[in-house]
């Protein structure tokens, strides 16, 4: 009998859920923004592929904290998702503010908002997502991932890990350099000069149109 890849709960499975969740989340958010605001705009976090880091990390965290909650009461799962999603969204917004000096969303002015990055209404959305995740989405992802041949799955995982490290590093340093340019800091080395050449503000704003300086 062929040994299954990522059998049970392990880091291989969490990584692929992170990847699939990031891509699907980016697509879903793009479609939602089109119907909500009447325009198509990039919702990616990566300059090399349509990938939302927030959605990917959110799916990974839901997998880590809720993978054994299938038999829990629905309202318990909702509360867990509500709190986990709210804390996670706040931390993501805060890290972007501190590390990059930018914000990708801001709930200021909306009813039931706590600070810039948490809205109690949107936290309810996280709670509903948690219910769907526990009952349908996570079991489906588990079945699909475990169908991959073990050797192929291991090789593909490490290829994608390296790819994501490289592309996320370039995307992050490009944003850091953008922040430095806004402070009128000249490039100090060949890397920063390359970032100025290939990822000027006009290019980055196409990838991150909702990004604003703090």
Secondary structure per residue as TSV (DSSP state, phi and psi in degrees):
chain	resnum	aa	ss	phi	psi
A	1	X	-	360.0	131.0
A	2	X	-	-66.8	130.3
A	3	X	-	-72.7	133.0
A	4	X	B	-79.2	143.8
A	5	X	T	-78.3	138.2
A	6	X	T	56.2	39.8
A	7	X	-	-64.8	137.7
A	8	X	S	76.4	-147.6
A	9	X	S	-112.4	120.9
A	10	X	-	-157.4	175.8
A	11	X	H	-67.6	-31.6
A	12	X	H	-58.7	-46.8
A	13	X	H	-66.2	-41.1
A	14	X	H	-61.9	-40.8
A	15	X	H	-62.1	-44.7
A	16	X	H	-71.6	-30.4
A	17	X	H	-67.0	-39.1
A	18	X	H	-57.9	-45.4
A	19	X	H	-67.4	-50.9
A	20	X	H	-64.7	-42.4
A	21	X	H	-62.7	-37.9
A	22	X	H	-66.1	-41.5
A	23	X	H	-70.9	-49.6
A	24	X	H	-64.0	-38.3
A	25	X	H	-62.6	-40.5
A	26	X	H	-62.5	-42.6
A	27	X	H	-66.3	-46.5
A	28	X	H	-61.7	-43.7
A	29	X	H	-66.7	-36.1
A	30	X	H	-62.8	-44.7
A	31	X	H	-65.2	-43.3
A	32	X	H	-61.6	-42.6
A	33	X	H	-64.4	-33.1
A	34	X	H	-64.8	-45.8
A	35	X	H	-76.1	-29.4
A	36	X	H	-79.2	-38.7
A	37	X	H	-118.5	-3.9
A	38	X	S	74.1	24.3
A	39	X	S	-148.0	147.8
A	40	X	-	-91.5	124.1
A	41	X	-	-141.6	149.5
A	42	X	-	-65.1	135.5
A	43	X	-	-120.0	19.6
A	44	X	-	-79.2	159.8
A	45	X	S	-111.5	1.7
A	46	X	-	-132.8	132.0
A	47	X	S	-79.3	-0.3
A	48	X	S	-110.3	-16.0
A	49	X	S	-160.0	157.3
A	50	X	S	-72.2	98.9
A	51	X	-	-148.5	125.3
A	52	X	-	-100.6	113.2
A	53	X	H	-63.7	-38.1
A	54	X	H	-62.3	-46.0
A	55	X	H	-65.8	-42.7
A	56	X	H	-62.1	-46.7
A	57	X	H	-66.1	-37.5
A	58	X	H	-61.2	-44.8
A	59	X	H	-63.8	-40.2
A	60	X	H	-64.0	-43.0
A	61	X	H	-66.5	-40.8
A	62	X	H	-61.4	-38.0
A	63	X	H	-65.2	-43.3
A	64	X	H	-65.8	-44.4
A	65	X	H	-92.5	-17.4
A	66	X	H	-122.1	3.2
A	67	X	T	-63.6	-23.1
A	68	X	T	-107.4	23.4
A	69	X	-	-104.5	15.1
A	70	X	T	-59.7	-34.8
A	71	X	T	-94.0	4.4
A	72	X	S	-74.4	158.3
A	73	X	-	-63.8	148.5
A	74	X	H	-59.7	-41.8
A	75	X	H	-68.5	-29.1
A	76	X	H	-67.5	-44.0
A	77	X	H	-62.0	-40.8
A	78	X	H	-60.6	-46.2
A	79	X	H	-63.3	-42.7
A	80	X	H	-59.9	-46.8
A	81	X	H	-65.9	-39.1
A	82	X	H	-58.7	-50.2
A	83	X	H	-71.7	-45.1
A	84	X	H	-62.3	-44.5
A	85	X	H	-64.6	-41.3
A	86	X	H	-63.7	-46.5
A	87	X	H	-64.0	-43.2
A	88	X	H	-62.6	-45.3
A	89	X	H	-63.5	-40.1
A	90	X	H	-62.6	-46.1
A	91	X	H	-63.2	-40.4
A	92	X	H	-62.1	-46.6
A	93	X	H	-63.4	-41.5
A	94	X	H	-66.3	-42.2
A	95	X	H	-63.7	-43.6
A	96	X	I	-61.2	-39.1
A	97	X	I	-65.7	-45.9
A	98	X	I	-75.2	-45.5
A	99	X	I	-80.9	-39.0
A	100	X	I	-110.6	-14.9
A	101	X	S	72.4	23.1
A	102	X	E	-134.8	166.6
A	103	X	E	-131.8	140.6
A	104	X	S	-103.4	-12.2
A	105	X	-	-153.2	157.3
A	106	X	-	-154.3	115.8
A	107	X	-	-90.7	6.1
A	108	X	T	-54.9	130.5
A	109	X	T	95.7	-17.2
A	110	X	S	-82.7	147.4
A	111	X	T	-59.9	144.3
A	112	X	T	62.6	32.8
A	113	X	E	-92.8	144.2
A	114	X	E	-116.3	103.0
A	115	X	T	70.4	-154.2
A	116	X	T	-87.7	-28.5
A	117	X	T	-115.5	2.0
A	118	X	E	-130.1	130.8
A	119	X	E	-130.6	126.9
A	120	X	H	-64.0	-27.6
A	121	X	H	-70.6	-44.6
A	122	X	H	-68.6	-27.3
A	123	X	H	-62.7	-33.9
A	124	X	H	-62.5	-34.8
A	125	X	H	-60.5	-43.1
A	126	X	H	-60.3	-38.8
A	127	X	H	-62.6	-42.4
A	128	X	H	-66.9	-38.7
A	129	X	H	-61.7	-39.6
A	130	X	H	-60.7	-41.6
A	131	X	H	-62.3	-48.7
A	132	X	H	-62.7	-37.1
A	133	X	I	-63.3	-49.0
A	134	X	I	-66.8	-41.7
A	135	X	I	-83.7	-34.2
A	136	X	I	-129.8	-49.0
A	137	X	I	-68.9	-52.3
A	138	X	H	-60.9	-45.7
A	139	X	H	-59.1	-37.7
A	140	X	H	-66.3	-47.8
A	141	X	H	-58.7	-40.5
A	142	X	H	-59.8	-45.8
A	143	X	H	-63.8	-42.6
A	144	X	H	-66.9	-43.5
A	145	X	H	-66.0	-39.8
A	146	X	H	-73.7	-8.4
A	147	X	T	-79.4	-15.3
A	148	X	S	-70.3	134.7
A	149	X	B	-57.4	140.7
A	150	X	H	-58.5	-49.2
A	151	X	H	-62.5	-43.8
A	152	X	H	-63.2	-41.9
A	153	X	H	-62.8	-42.4
A	154	X	H	-64.6	-45.8
A	155	X	H	-63.4	-46.9
A	156	X	H	-62.6	-36.7
A	157	X	H	-60.7	-48.6
A	158	X	H	-71.0	-30.4
A	159	X	H	-63.8	-45.8
A	160	X	H	-70.9	-32.9
A	161	X	H	-60.7	-47.6
A	162	X	H	-62.8	-42.5
A	163	X	H	-61.4	-44.3
A	164	X	H	-68.8	-36.8
A	165	X	H	-62.2	-45.5
A	166	X	H	-66.7	-49.6
A	167	X	H	-69.2	-37.3
A	168	X	H	-67.2	-36.2
A	169	X	H	-65.4	-43.6
A	170	X	H	-64.9	-44.3
A	171	X	H	-61.5	-44.0
A	172	X	H	-66.4	-44.1
A	173	X	H	-68.1	-31.4
A	174	X	H	-64.2	-40.4
A	175	X	H	-68.8	-38.3
A	176	X	H	-63.5	-40.3
A	177	X	H	-67.7	-35.0
A	178	X	H	-62.2	-41.7
A	179	X	H	-63.0	-39.3
A	180	X	H	-66.9	-38.3
A	181	X	H	-63.2	-37.9
A	182	X	H	-65.2	-22.4
A	183	X	T	-94.0	11.6
A	184	X	T	61.8	35.4
A	185	X	-	-93.2	122.5
A	186	X	-	-71.9	157.4
A	187	X	-	-64.2	140.2
A	188	X	-	-104.7	-14.1
A	189	X	S	-154.5	-179.7
A	190	X	H	-66.1	-32.0
A	191	X	H	-65.1	-47.6
A	192	X	H	-67.6	-34.3
A	193	X	H	-66.5	-37.7
A	194	X	H	-66.4	-40.1
A	195	X	H	-63.7	-40.3
A	196	X	H	-63.1	-33.9
A	197	X	H	-77.0	-47.9
A	198	X	H	-93.9	-22.2
A	199	X	S	-131.6	61.7
A	200	X	-	-69.8	173.3
A	201	X	H	-57.4	-38.2
A	202	X	H	-63.1	-36.6
A	203	X	H	-72.6	-46.0
A	204	X	H	-63.9	-34.7
A	205	X	H	-69.2	-21.2
A	206	X	H	-72.2	-35.6
A	207	X	H	-78.1	-36.8
A	208	X	-	-125.3	66.7
A	209	X	T	-66.3	-23.2
A	210	X	T	-90.5	-0.4
A	211	X	-	-72.4	135.2
A	212	X	E	-134.9	145.6
A	213	X	E	-67.5	144.9
A	214	X	-	-72.0	360.0
